[in-house]
Amino acid sequence: MTNHTNRTHLVTGATGTVGRQVVAELLRLGRPVRALTRDPARAALPDGVEVVRGDLTDPDTLRAALDGVIGLHLITFGDAYFTPLETGPRIVELAREAGVRRITVLNGGGPTPLEDAVRAGGIEWTVLMPVEFMGNALEWADGIRAADEVREPFTGRLSAMVHEGDIGAVAAVALTEDGHAGQEYVITGPEVLTVRDKAQAIAAARGREIRLVELSEAEAVERWRAEGRPQDVIDFLLEVYGDTPEVGRTVLGTVEKVTGRPARTFAQWARANAAAFRA
């Protein structure tokens, strides 16, 4: 068997919400980590991480970054969210040339050219399909700090939202252990929550009550437009908030199955992030 002990793991999107967690989990496992970013000077990643410059929209900038890499974590979007990367075939070709053994792909909510290229690329792959991130609740921080309130439409909507750290943990295991090739892992938290449930958990964590104000659909659209969200994003939000797909509101045991420990709760997330909601 080939000795892979001294080879490293390359995390793309390493300064993003999930990418930072993949980096942290690989470090926790004692594995070498290389982080790809367009601007290494602003990466602010932990000590022990090798930070390198590269851009997924320009695959040849990855050639040096892939040297000595055994495991590769990929994201599927480039310059902006909802703009799928078209460079997958070249990225996978470079990964094969570098001898990459495993790839994890963070699914962005549907089929993308990069994910298609990875599936067809001849390298062991695992697709990570998380539901709503717990970190999305940080969008409420300004309103909670300023007025002790959360203003949202469809407050009864259900979500099995997942801790970003658990996504990172599943990715790290899939990158470093056998047995995960060809798997599509839907990753959820351990419970189904409404908007009210989330607001109450944050209130308990910060030690101060929060008012929940339900917006009409028209009021929500007006707010999203004022925030500069494009119409296709607004349409997507109306669809998933108004009628959450079953996958987004169904608890699965993926985290415990893959990592050996239970998925973290939203109350745990809220306690860890309570400072963000205090004035």
N, C-alpha and C positions, 0 to 999 in steps of 0.2 A: 504493500500500500504506500502511496506517495506521502511524504511528510509535508504537511501543510502548516506546521506549527509557526513558522516565522513569516507567513504571508499575512497581509493586512486586509482590512475590509473598507471599502470605499462607500461613503454615504453621500448621495447627491441630495439637494434640497436640505443641506445639513443645518442651515440656520432657520428653517421653517418650524412650524409647530410640532410636527411629527419627527422631522429629521433630527432635531435636537434630542428627542427622546430615544431614537435609534442609537445615536452616538453615545448617550449616557448609559444605555443598557449594555452596549458592547464593552464600554469601559468597565462597567460593574462586573461583567463576566471575565475581565482580565484580557480581553482581546485587543490586538492592535487596531487602531481606527485612523482612517484618513478621511477628511471632510472636504467636500468640493463646494466652492462658493465663488461668485463673481468678484467678491471684494474681501479678501482674507483679512485686511486691516480692521474690518468692522464685524468680523465673525463672532467675537466674544464667546468662544467655545472653551471647554475646560482644559486645564493643563493635561498634557499627555496625548492630545489630539494633534495629528499632523494636518495642518490646514493648507490646502492647495487651491490655486486659481483654476477655474474652468467654467465652461458654459455649455449646457446641454443643447442649446440651439446651434452650436458650432462644434460638432462632435470631435473634430481633430484636436481640439484643445484638451480632450480627455486622454490622449495617447499616453502622456507621461504620468498622469494621475492613476492610470490603470496598471502601471508597472508593479508587479508583485502582488496584485489583488486576487484574493480567493473568493470573496463575497462582495456583491454589489447591490446596494439599495437604490432603486430608481423611483423618481416621480414622473408623472405623465404629462405635466403642463410646463410651459416655458415662461415667456415674458409676463403673462397675465393669466389669472385663473380663468378657466373655460376656453383657453387657447391651447389645444392639444399639441404636443410636440410631434413634428413630422420626421424627426431624425432617428427614430428607433432602429431601422435596419443598419445604419452605420454604427450606432452605439453598440449594438449587439455584435456586429462584425469585429469591432475593436476589442470588445470583451472576450470574444472567442480567441482572438490573436494573443491576448494577454494571459490566457489560461484561467480566466474566471470560472469557478466551479459552480457557484450558486448565485441566483438573482432573486431579490424580492422586489415586487412592484406595488406601489401604493395606488390602488384603483381610485380614479377620480369621479366615480359615479356612473360609469358606462364604458362602452368599448372605446379604445383610443388606438391610434396607429402604433405608438410605442409599445403598449401592452401586447398588441397583436404580434409585433416583431419579436418580443421576448418569448412568447408562447411558441413561436415557430423557429426559434433561433438555435436549438440544439444544446442549450445550457439548462441545468436544473433550475426550475422557476417555482416561486410561490407568490400568489396574488393575495394581497391584503385588502380586504373590503370592509373598512370600518363604517359604522353608522355615524350619527351626529357626534361631533366632538364636545366633550364637557367644556372645553375652553371657549366655545362659542358664547357661553354665558358672560364672558368678559365684555361683550358688546353692551351689556346693561350697566357697566361700571359707572359711566359718567352720570347716567340718570339716577342711579342709586346714591352716589356720593352727593349729587346736587339736590335731590328732592326726595330721597328715600322711596323711590317708586320704580316699577318696571312697567313699561308701556308696550304691549304686544297684541297682535291679533291672534285669533284661534287659540285662546289660552287653555282649552281643554285638549289640545293636541298631545299625542303620546310619543314618547321617545325613549329608546333603550340606550341612551347616549353613553359614550365610552370615554374613559380617561386616556389621554394621549400617551401617558406612560405605559399603558397596557398595549397600545398599538406598537410602541417601540419595543416592548418586551417580546411580543410575538415575532416581530421582524428579526430581532437579535437571535432568537432561538432558531428560526428558519434559516438564517445565514450561517449558523455555526454548528448545527446538528443535522444528521441524516434523518430521513423519514418524512420530509415535508415537500418533496419534489412533486409538482403537478397538483398541489392543493390550492383551493380557493377558500381562504379563511374569512368568513363574515365575522367581524369582531364587534362585540357589544359590551355594554356594562351589565351589572347584575340585577337591574330593576328597570321597570317602566315608569316614567315620570311625566307629569303634566307641567306646564309652565308654573302653575301655582306651587307644585311640589318643589321645583327648583328655587323659586323665590323664597320659600319658607326655609329651605336648607341654607341659603345664603344669609338670610336674616339671622338664623341661629348661630351661624359661624361668625358673623360680624357683631352680634350682640345688640341689634337694633332692628325694629320692625320695618317691613317693606310693604308698600301698597302696590297692589296689582291693578293696573288700569287696562281694560280690554279695548283695543282699537277696532274699529270697523275695517272691513276690507278696503274701503275707499281711503280711510285715514292711513292705513298701512302703506298703500300704494303711493300716496302723496309723500309720506315720509321717505320711502325708499327712493323715489325720484329726486327728492331734495338732497339725498345723500349721494346722488350721482350714479345710482345703480342702473345698468342698461336694462332695456325692456325684457330681454330674454332671461336675465337673472330674476327680475320681478315676477315673470310668469312662472319660473321654476319655484320660487318661494311660495307663491300662491298655491301651486299644485301640491307641494310636499307638506306645507303647513295646513292646507285645507283638507287634505286627505292623505295622511302620512302612509306611505307604502308599508305593507306588512313587515317587510324586512327591517324597517326602521323602528318598529315598535314590538319586536319579538326578541326576547332574551335568549341568547345562545351561550353555551359553556366553552366557547373557543379559548378564551384566555386561560382558564384553569386546565383545559385539556393540553394546551401547548406548553404552558409555562410551569404548571404544577402548583399554582397558587390562585386564589379567587380574584376575580376582577374587582377593581377598586370602585367604591360607591361615589355618588355625587356629593354626599356629605363629606367624605374624605377630601375630595377635590375642593369643596367650598372652604373647609378649614385651612387647607394649605394656601388658598388664594384670598383669604379674608381681607388682607390689607388692601387689595385692589378695590374693595367696596366700602372702605371707610374714608370719610371726609378728612 
